[in-house]
């Protein structure tokens, strides 16, 4: 599955686009600009996405990668 396919499937499941997740993460003080904030671990973001959005590990890691600046 391509990175874009992961993002498309996440949007279908949650109704949130990757840019929506960027805003949600910023509101939770997890990101700074277009990167994950220093000191924030992947596991913290993955746990948030699993708990609040019922994402699996792979899909949560795709959002983590997006939050860290990967766009394609």
Residue, then its C-alpha position, 0 to 999 in steps of 0.5 A: x500500500x502506498x503512503x497516499x493510500x494510507x492517507x486516503x483510507x484514514x480520511x475515509x475512516x475518520x473524516x479527517x484529512x491529513x491537514x486536519x490531523x496537523x491542526x488537531x496535533x497542533x491543538x494538542x501541542x504535539x507539533x510545531x510548524x510542520x514537524x513533531x515537537x522536540x521531545x514528543x515520541x512517536x508512541x505518544x502520537x500513535x497512542x492518541x490516534x489509536x485511542x481517539x480515532x481507532x487507527x491501527x498502528x500502520x495508519x497511525x504511523x502514516x499520520x506520524x510521518x505526515x506530521x513530521x513533514x512527509x508529504x508523498 
